[in-house]
Amino acid sequence: MTPNFVAYAALALAIVFEVTASAFLQQSAQFTRPWLTLAMVMFYVASFYALSVAIRVIPLSIAYAIWGGVGIILTATVSFVLFRQMLDSAAFVGIALIVSGVVIINLFSETAMR
């Protein structure tokens, strides 16, 4: 496995762990449910560890942009599917702009790893 593959796999795991942690954050009811709060903390720790592995190869600015952008999209999707939280048109436009930014970074930035 190449270092780029490992870095992007770690980044993908970091995103999945962060989205999972955010779902547990919602379920923790402001930290009043200890087991759900513990799960949230563990997934956030795992997410940051995986992100730290990714930034050994991927520049921090690029990794963080992807982590944040994809995390926002997936968290919004999870919020809709699991918690029935609706988004208005302005939220969809904002998310579309985030997606556009992540795509532009990955396709056109000389800094991004290919």
C-alpha positions in Angstrom: 0.0 0.0 0.0 1.3 3.4 -0.9 1.5 6.2 1.7 -1.1 8.2 -0.2 -3.6 5.3 0.0 -2.9 4.9 3.7 -3.4 8.6 4.3 -6.6 8.8 2.4 -7.9 5.7 4.0 -7.1 7.2 7.4 -8.9 10.4 6.4 -12.0 8.4 5.3 -12.0 6.7 8.7 -11.5 10.1 10.5 -14.6 11.3 8.7 -16.7 8.3 9.5 -15.6 8.4 13.2 -16.4 12.2 13.4 -19.9 11.8 11.9 -20.6 8.9 14.2 -19.4 10.9 17.2 -21.7 13.8 16.1 -24.6 11.4 16.1 -23.7 10.3 19.6 -23.4 13.9 20.6 -27.1 14.4 19.6 -28.1 11.2 21.5 -26.1 12.1 24.6 -28.8 14.7 25.6 -26.3 17.3 26.7 -24.1 14.7 28.3 -26.8 13.3 30.6 -26.5 9.8 29.1 -23.1 8.6 30.3 -22.7 5.6 27.9 -23.7 7.6 24.9 -21.4 10.5 26.0 -18.5 8.0 26.4 -19.2 6.6 22.9 -19.1 10.2 21.6 -15.8 10.9 23.2 -14.2 7.7 22.0 -15.3 8.3 18.4 -14.0 11.9 18.5 -10.7 10.6 19.9 -10.5 8.0 17.2 -11.4 10.6 14.5 -8.6 12.9 15.6 -6.1 10.0 15.8 -7.1 9.0 12.2 -6.8 12.6 11.1 -3.3 12.8 12.6 -2.3 9.7 10.6 -3.7 11.3 7.4 -1.7 14.6 7.9 1.6 12.7 7.9 1.2 12.7 4.1 -1.7 15.1 3.2 -1.1 18.8 4.0 -3.1 19.8 7.1 -5.1 22.5 5.2 -6.2 20.0 2.5 -7.0 17.2 5.0 -8.9 19.5 7.2 -10.9 21.0 4.4 -11.9 17.5 3.2 -12.6 16.2 6.7 -14.7 19.2 7.5 -16.5 19.4 4.2 -17.4 15.8 3.8 -18.2 15.6 7.5 -20.7 18.4 7.2 -22.4 16.7 4.3 -22.6 13.3 6.0 -23.7 14.8 9.3 -26.5 16.7 7.6 -27.5 13.4 5.9 -27.4 11.5 9.2 -29.4 14.3 10.9 -32.1 14.0 8.3 -32.2 10.2 8.1 -31.9 9.4 11.8 -33.2 12.5 13.6 -35.7 13.8 10.9 -34.0 17.2 11.1 -35.0 19.1 8.0 -32.9 21.6 6.0 -34.1 24.7 4.3 -33.0 25.9 0.9 -30.3 28.2 2.3 -28.8 25.2 4.1 -28.8 23.2 0.9 -27.1 26.1 -1.0 -24.5 26.4 1.7 -23.8 22.6 1.7 -23.5 22.8 -2.1 -20.9 25.5 -1.8 -19.0 23.4 0.6 -19.1 20.4 -1.8 -17.9 22.8 -4.6 -15.0 23.9 -2.5 -13.9 20.4 -1.6 -14.2 19.4 -5.3 -12.2 22.4 -6.5 -9.5 21.7 -3.9 -9.1 18.1 -5.0 -9.3 18.7 -8.7 -7.3 21.9 -9.1 -5.1 22.6 -6.1 -1.4 21.9 -6.6 -1.2 21.4 -2.9 -3.6 18.4 -2.9 -2.1 14.9 -3.1 -3.0 12.9 -6.2 
